[in-house]
Amino acid sequence: MRFIKDVFNLFYPEVCMCCKEHLTINEDVICLQCRHDLPLARFSHEQNNLVEKSFYGRIPLEQATALFYFLKKGKVQSLIHELKYNNQQQVGTFIGNWLSDEILDSNRFKMIDYIIPVPLHPKKLKKRGFNQVTTFGKSLSKNLKIPYLENLLVRKSSTKTQTKKVRFDRWKNVQELFFVENNLTLENKHILLIDDVITTGATLEACYVALNNSKNIKISIACMAYTK
């Protein structure tokens, strides 16, 4: 199989998802130079990190982390753009594997029962064809040995892009957008809620409100990137 892959790459070389240069045989998804340049946040090892602090006074969390800092026009933005808009789903697996190693090494995220992604509205899911956090979530699930529940949290309606909204407007735009199809499953459970990029956290906060209708639920958060 390796020989076949090497021959295929000779004629159709894979390119780095950040810089678009050809990957060498020992490189995967991104080149070594871009990997070295990615702004790692290292939140998984840090209590009271910036992700956790961003939710202070809003929602109580057990733990929270993100693998990268998200910078405008930076390499992390390019990487997630390839995943989200060009269907390069291997990017999600790549980031999930990396964050899994960090979480396992940190020993902070304990006794988690389920991994649940922030869902897309069915119309957007049908149009795009996939949820950009699916491969990210499945790689976390595989490495952390925690079940991945993709269809338990449901989005009621679609909203316009949140990118340029301030925190209050984003919160108004997403509140009461989510519901849990079967909240009995979540009673007394610890949930790891996942998404791609944390900006204001309004969407994750709205998901927390929907999930928190269950009794004695605990919630942690893990995302690909955090916007400073």
DOBAGU-732170 format. One line per 8 residues: number of its first residue (from 1); their letters; for each residue x negated, y, z of C-alpha. Coordinates in steps of 0.001 Angstrom, whole numbers, plus 500000, padded with zeros to 6 digits. Each point is the difference from the previous one (the first is absolute). Layout:
// residues N
NUM> A> X/Y/Z | ...
END
This chain:
// residues 228
1> MRFIKDVF> 500000/500000/500000 | 497143/502414/500793 | 498454/499327/496576 | 503297/500754/498264 | 500373/503219/501996 | 496443/501061/499146 | 500606/499397/496284 | 503323/501907/500156
9> NLFYPEVC> 498328/502920/501767 | 497341/500078/497306 | 502621/500935/497401 | 502537/501694/502292 | 497957/501428/502873 | 501810/500998/503181 | 499624/503625/501040 | 499769/501663/503378
17> MCCKEHLT> 503390/501311/501144 | 498307/503205/501203 | 497350/501044/497484 | 501008/497807/496999 | 496451/498704/499530 | 499618/496302/499119 | 499769/497696/502975 | 497089/497613/500340
25> INEDVICL> 500491/496275/500633 | 499773/500417/503788 | 502365/502981/500203 | 503776/499807/500464 | 502634/502738/499489 | 497555/502839/500695 | 496255/500326/499440 | 497538/499945/502887
33> QCRHDLPL> 499254/503719/499632 | 503670/500972/500279 | 500489/497588/502876 | 497134/501703/501805 | 501563/503424/499326 | 503515/499188/501249 | 500841/502044/503150 | 500583/497322/502630
41> ARFSHEQN> 502038/501246/502971 | 499092/497146/502413 | 503212/500586/501967 | 500543/496310/500768 | 497282/500102/502669 | 501072/503337/501478 | 502731/500555/502564 | 501792/503361/499750
49> NLVEKSFY> 498801/500374/496422 | 501359/502638/497621 | 502799/497746/498720 | 501220/499267/503509 | 499706/503656/501013 | 502066/501088/496980 | 502990/498130/501473 | 499650/501292/503568
57> GRIPLEQA> 503317/501400/501238 | 501817/498518/497011 | 500073/496229/500353 | 498276/497621/502429 | 497534/497676/498281 | 497965/497083/501266 | 497080/500514/497594 | 499443/501728/496656
65> TALFYFLK> 497292/499957/497363 | 499106/500847/496405 | 496981/498805/498060 | 499063/503199/498147 | 500315/503744/500157 | 502093/501245/497075 | 498438/503016/498313 | 501483/501963/497093
73> KGKVQSLI> 498342/498934/496717 | 497799/497575/501927 | 499162/496371/499280 | 502669/498649/502347 | 502632/501972/498086 | 498701/498487/496740 | 500075/496526/501511 | 503575/500264/501288
81> HELKYNNQ> 501120/501688/496753 | 498823/496930/498072 | 501996/497774/502342 | 503151/502106/500081 | 500346/501212/496427 | 497878/497652/497868 | 501075/496717/501636 | 496455/499106/501071
89> QQVGTFIG> 501273/497887/502865 | 496590/498496/500708 | 499258/503340/501662 | 502569/499228/502704 | 498434/496617/500645 | 496529/501554/500121 | 501033/502632/502563 | 502014/497468/502013
97> NWLSDEIL> 497051/497628/500252 | 497715/502818/501113 | 502428/501320/502621 | 500671/496437/501233 | 496299/499537/500772 | 499974/503297/501881 | 503121/499138/502013 | 498707/496541/500924
105> DSNRFKMI> 496690/501495/501081 | 501691/502689/502097 | 502031/497610/502182 | 502565/502792/500608 | 502951/498750/497940 | 501218/497072/502075 | 503115/497843/500087 | 501617/501399/496842
113> DYIIPVPL> 502997/497950/498844 | 500780/501419/496537 | 498566/502287/497336 | 502688/502202/498396 | 499382/502393/497083 | 501605/503375/499423 | 502491/499063/497247 | 500711/501649/496674
121> HPKKLKKR> 503549/500764/498943 | 501270/497163/497735 | 500246/502361/496994 | 496404/501152/500406 | 498882/496415/500601 | 501725/498886/496801 | 498457/502863/498020 | 496469/499503/501328
129> GFNQVTTF> 500265/496222/500208 | 498230/499655/503347 | 499522/501562/503411 | 496474/501413/500145 | 499428/498616/503499 | 501001/496389/499234 | 496550/498598/499206 | 498563/502089/502841
137> GKSLSKNL> 502538/498481/502389 | 499576/496459/498729 | 496231/500138/500412 | 500429/501287/503567 | 502503/497207/500608 | 497649/497323/498675 | 496919/501202/501863 | 501700/500857/503298
145> KIPYLENL> 502291/496938/499807 | 503118/502086/500612 | 503269/499515/498017 | 500768/502656/497379 | 503686/501061/499888 | 500448/501887/496748 | 503783/500390/499816 | 500998/500535/503606
153> LVRKSSTK> 499701/503793/500058 | 502155/501534/497258 | 500082/503485/498485 | 503516/501436/499636 | 499343/502651/497381 | 497230/501415/497886 | 498379/503363/500679 | 497939/502394/497948
161> TQTKKVRF> 496255/499947/500533 | 498923/500998/503508 | 496516/501174/499071 | 500534/503784/500029 | 502463/500178/502892 | 499057/501231/503468 | 500565/497682/502956 | 503504/501231/500971
169> DRWKNVQE> 501283/499888/496415 | 498555/496515/499538 | 501670/498817/503206 | 503381/501460/498931 | 499591/498295/496646 | 499343/496503/501360 | 501940/499747/503259 | 502654/497264/499993
177> LFFVENNL> 498694/498672/496670 | 499113/496567/501361 | 501809/497154/501689 | 499195/496473/501169 | 502013/497230/498366 | 499756/497656/502987 | 498787/501672/503179 | 500452/496826/502074
185> TLENKHIL> 496780/498723/498456 | 498054/502893/501521 | 501183/499833/503608 | 496996/499944/502389 | 497596/500009/497038 | 496841/501974/499227 | 500092/501366/496437 | 497087/501212/497871
193> LIDDVITT> 501535/502611/497682 | 497923/500642/496858 | 499868/502663/497265 | 497510/501410/497508 | 499200/503586/501078 | 500924/501868/503185 | 500539/503703/499360 | 502422/501408/502578
201> GATLEACY> 501201/496587/501171 | 503672/500923/499430 | 500794/496833/498025 | 498375/497748/502599 | 501866/501880/502731 | 503315/499375/498225 | 499134/496307/499645 | 499230/499876/503710
209> VALNNSKN> 503446/501437/500801 | 501677/497300/497884 | 497928/497188/501490 | 500408/501287/503540 | 503709/499109/499982 | 498803/496548/501034 | 499453/499250/503691 | 496557/500227/501607
217> IKISIACM> 498195/500443/496718 | 496358/501072/499801 | 498548/501620/496883 | 496474/500523/498722 | 498967/501598/496700 | 497366/499095/497406 | 499547/501983/496787 | 497525/500168/497160
225> AYTK> 499094/503652/500552 | 500619/502996/502235 | 500167/503591/498766 | 498071/502391/502228
END
